[in-house]
Amino acid sequence: MNDLSHVYKTLQQNPNTDEMPVLFLGHGSPMNAVTDNAYSRNWRAIGQHLPKPTAILSISAHWITPGQTKVATTQTPETIYDFGGFPQILYEQTYPAPGSPDFAQQTIELVQKTHVLPDERWGLDHGTWSILLQMYPEAQTPVYQLSLDYAKSPQYHFELARELRALRNKGVLIIGSGNMVHNLRALQFEAAPYDWAIEFDKTMTEFIDDGNYQAVVDFQKLGTLSRLAHPTHDHFLPLLYILALMEGDELDYFNDDFDLASISMRSFIGMKR
């Protein structure tokens, strides 16, 4: 997997950057929250080297609100266990970070593309807390979430995300939590990744490296390949948010590997140099 030592060096040289980096994180299995592996070690290292955020906005694949876009205004968000059949240790984890009603309201005001609704009940789903438990185990930084309106097109999400850029200048760390390839129906333990998974991951990476973000937005034009990589595209949408938030940023990949044959853990950080 890619070495991020040069990224850490850059962050150390520019600890008080005016614009927060952005992150797309392949979160994979909830067990990564409690497992010491290459993925979680990189999450911890990223958290240790990033500038200290004033708040964290998570756009997680696991908060889907068809027909609506919502922002969590919860003062004290609960840890949500939105999964089943895992070891008891996972259900014993909590992430007691405070919410950020103030930044949630600012987010609502920034978005002009649609009417964003406040949600006072939503907490932190595992797409958020499973990675933050590793990145920021002290759980002191305020965290809030933006939902995904699954009834809307990928283009809609890309355009909406552009309206959130101002948050980066306010110290908000924006994280998109999903997966570049995500097909739970095709999971295989201890198996090599499928050819189609490798091809889709490679194709998206090439588009991103070429700066052709529109081709990433139009991923469904790949037909069968896109349907194999994403039978449902909820885990792909957070990627579009992070790409839309980047403007003049340089990008570095990490965790560029596959888990369970059909999940790409590829992640990246976008930041000004």
Order of alpha helices (4+ residues) and beta strands (2+ residues): alpha-beta-alpha-beta-beta-alpha-alpha-beta-alpha-beta-alpha-beta-alpha-alpha-alpha-alpha-beta-beta-beta-beta
